[in-house]
Amino acid sequence: AGSFQDAGVIQCAYNLNFPLHAVPASSAQCPAWSAFSVSSPAVVLETAEDRPEAVVVRLYEAHGSTVVTWLQTSLPVKEAMLCDLLERPAAQGRLPLEQRGMRLSFTPFRVLSVLLVLKR
């Protein structure tokens, strides 16, 4: 019932096509941990790629809306900047690192790539 956004179709499709895989581990308690989180359900973090001393994160707006979201990470980020699809830093693309994370603005179906330079 309702729109595909209300029904969570995108999340269900990812769950179907990319199911979690359980691996055997020790019975020791481990704290919950996530490398990234995004504050808007309209924005999908599609991939994160390792580079020497950096990570490139690709996100897209999936609901056909204009939205501002916060990208948070538990990684030790030294600086963050928007980059193009070839992972070259964009002119004037530096993103301030705030307590809530990095503020990203999306127009409908926009793809953004963010280069996160990590602390050593």
N, C-alpha and C positions, 0 to 999 in steps of 0.2 A: 504494500500500500504506500501511496505517496510517491515522491520523486526518487530517482536513483540515488541522489545525495542522502535523503532521509533514510533510505533502505540500506545504506552502506555497501552498495554494489561493488565499488572499487576495492574496498578492504576484503570483501568476501572473495572476489576474483583473485586477489593476491594470495589469500589463504589457500585457495584451491590449487593455484598454479605453482606456488612456492611454499609447500607445507613445511612446518618445523620438523626437524629430524632429531630424534632423541639418541643420545650416545651414552654408553655406560660411563659412570663416574663413581668416585668414592662417595660414601654416605656422609661425608663432612658437610656441614652447613656452609653455604656460600651466600653472601649478600646479593640481593638483586642488583643488576647492573645493566645499563644501556649506554651505548656510545653516543647515540643521537636521539633527540626528540624534536617534534615540530608541533607548535601550538594550535594549528588549524587543521581540521579534518579535510579541508579542500586542497591541501598541499601534500603531495606524496614525495617522500625521499626515495628516489629510485635506486641510487647506487652511491657507494663511497669507494673510491679507488686509491690505493696506496701509491705514493710517489716518494722518492728519497726526501726525508725530513718534512713531508707534507701529505695531506689527504685532499682529494678533490671530491666534493659532494655535489650530486646532481639532483635537483628537485623540479617538480612541475606542478602547476595549478590544474586540478582535474575536474572542477565543478563548473567551469565556465564563468567564474566570478572574479571580481577584483578584490583582493584580500591582502592584508598585512599579517605576517606570521613571525614567530620567533623560532630560530634554529638554536637549540641548545646542544652542547656536547660535554662529555666528561673527559675528553682528550685535552692535553695541555697545549692550548693554542697560544701562539705568540702573536700572530696577526692573521687577519682574514680579509680576503678581497674577492670581488666578482671576477670571473674569467670567462673567456669565450669557449666555444665547444672544442677548440684545440688546446685548451688549458693555458692560454696566454692571459696574463693579468690584463683587465680592462682599464683603460684610462679613467681616472677618477672613480675607481671601483673599490677603494678601501672601505671596509665595514668596521665601524666601531664595535669593540668588544664590551658589551654591557653586562650587568648582573643577570639580566633575563636572557642573555645570549646575543645573537646577531639578528637585527631587524631586517626582514626581507619583504619587498613589495612585489606582488604579482598582479598581472592583468590576465584575462581569460586564456587558459591553456599555455601560458608562458613557461619556458624552461629556463632555469637559472643554474649556473655552475659556480660553486664557491670553492676557492683555494684556501685551505687552512694550513698555514705554516706552523709546525709544531716546535715547542721548546725542546731543547736537547736534554 
